Amino acid sequence: MKLAYLTCALGRHSVDLTNVRRTHGGHVGRCRHCGTALEEVAPFVWKAQKVHDAGLGNRRMG
């Protein structure tokens, strides 16, 4: 098991800056290790996006 996957499991994702896109006035990207969708909530502060899943409510991916 890679150490990077362990840090992603603890919520410490690292964004892949080569594939950051601008969407609806904000920046979105993916984690370079696990692929979790991330959004920029403040300058240089990234957070995992909340998604709806099968009517069970809001859950965070990753």
C-alpha positions in Angstrom: 0.0 0.0 0.0 1.4 3.3 -1.0 1.8 6.1 1.6 0.0 8.5 -0.7 -3.2 6.3 -0.5 -3.0 6.4 3.3 -2.8 10.2 3.3 -5.8 10.3 1.0 -7.7 8.0 3.3 -7.1 10.5 6.1 -8.4 13.4 4.0 -5.0 14.9 3.0 -5.5 15.0 -0.8 -3.0 16.7 -3.1 -4.5 18.4 -6.2 -3.1 17.8 -9.7 -2.4 21.3 -10.8 -2.0 20.4 -14.5 -5.7 19.5 -14.9 -7.4 22.2 -12.8 -10.4 23.7 -14.6 -12.5 26.8 -14.0 -16.2 26.0 -13.6 -19.0 28.4 -12.6 -16.5 30.9 -11.1 -14.5 28.4 -9.1 -11.7 26.0 -9.7 -12.2 22.2 -9.7 -9.6 19.4 -10.1 -8.8 15.9 -9.0 -6.4 14.4 -6.5 -3.2 13.2 -8.1 -3.2 10.0 -6.1 -6.7 8.7 -5.8 -8.7 10.8 -8.3 -11.2 12.3 -5.8 -13.0 15.4 -7.1 -11.8 18.5 -5.3 -12.9 22.1 -5.4 -11.1 25.3 -4.3 -13.0 26.9 -1.4 -10.4 29.6 -0.7 -7.2 30.5 -2.5 -4.9 27.5 -2.3 -7.4 25.6 0.0 -8.9 22.5 -1.6 -11.8 20.4 -0.3 -13.4 17.2 -1.5 -16.7 17.8 -3.2 -20.0 16.7 -1.7 -22.1 14.4 -3.9 -25.6 13.0 -3.8 -25.7 9.2 -3.7 -28.8 7.1 -4.3 -31.0 9.3 -2.1 -29.0 8.7 1.1 -28.0 12.3 1.5 -24.8 14.3 1.1 -21.6 12.4 1.4 -18.1 13.3 0.6 -16.1 11.3 -1.8 -12.7 10.1 -0.5 
